[in-house]
Amino acid sequence: MVVDLACNLNKDRYDVSVCALREGGPYESELLNDGIPIIKLAENTYTVDYLMFWKIYRTMREMRPTIVHTHNTQPFLEGTVAAVLAGVPVVVHTDHGRQFPDKWRYMTAERIVSRFVNQVVAVSEATKSDLVQYEKIPASQIMVVANGINEQKYQFPVDRSWKRKELNIAPDAGPIVGWCGRLSPEKGLDVLIRAVELLKKDFPGMVFLIAGEGDLDGPLRQEAKERNVERWIRFLGPRSDVHEIMGIIDLFVLPSLREGLPLVLLEAMAASLAIVATNVGGIPEAVVDGVNGLLVKPCHPEEFAAAIKRLLSDEVMREKFAKNSLELFYQRFGLRKMLTEYEEIYLGCLKAEPK
């Protein structure tokens, strides 16, 4: 989201830089290719940097930004205080959603720091509700701006035969079900593996693609082996071709235990896919049950498997949901809509200055 925002804001009006509190990360090249400067304040991500606040403050004093836009907890806390002390006119913060209640010290600190921010933004109504309930930030101070993604790469057709061959999927295999993201506990992938176990008799040729990396890579592979579903699951590792993978799957699934508004869900919608997902966080704001997908309770593999079976067995329903996904995407989650809303926030805060 930061990359899309930085690269697509009106360059005649905004001169954008991105400040990374740690290393540049996998999207660094996209920013550099678009001419966006990156300030990296630390290279070692495994130790606590007690000088981080001073580094942020010094950077702001040198650059003299008009607007600072922070994302998530550490940048919010240290970046906001540094921005205020450095005399930055406007500070905007976006919360992307996380598990609440969070650590008491974080929630208390965010509640205090929010008083010095011109605008707090939540990526979903569910995220806004959490901030109001747990951090006691006034609802009037929080604006909801849904994440948006650049849909252009999803508009090009994918050579399905070539992609299947690249992923070593037999021509007669199918249906293909996909998931993309980070292999971490909150993503509920153990539920997906158990659902595969329940589905393998009904769909002996099915293939589940799991794209991503994370701490649970080894444990999930082991669980798939123990449940004897290895032949139906492909662990693809980290991928830079998610849009192409989306182009060959028949159904996208998201068994998460908690979410803000996951970008991968918007990618699935932009790729015109029917979806089975859990009814948590901001997911219901993108997946409308019975319209572009089916919603189920988290941690219920039987219910999750039943929803997958229902859509894989009903091609007419699946195609209808897929069409509706694309329509909902353009209505709610296009990149241009997100950019317009953030630019309105920036300009509104500048006009209303001082804090």
Secondary structure, DSSP 4 states (H G I P E B T S, - for coil): -HHHHHHHS-TTT----EEESS---TTHHHHHHTT--EEE--S--SS--TTHHHHHHHHHHHH--SEEEEESHHIIIIIHHHHHHTT-SEEEEEE----SS--HHHHHHHHHHGGG-SEEEESSHHHHHHHHHHH---GGGEEE----B--GGGSSPP-HHHHHHHTT--TT---EEEEES--SGGG-HHHHHHHHHHHTTT-TT-EEEEE---TTHHHHHHHHHHTT-GGGEEEEES-S-HHHHHTT-SEEEE--S--S--HHHHHHHHTT--EEEES-TTGGGT--BTTTEEEE-TT-HHHHHHHHHHHHH-HHHHHHHHHHHHHHHHHHTBHHHHHHHHHHHHHHHHHH---
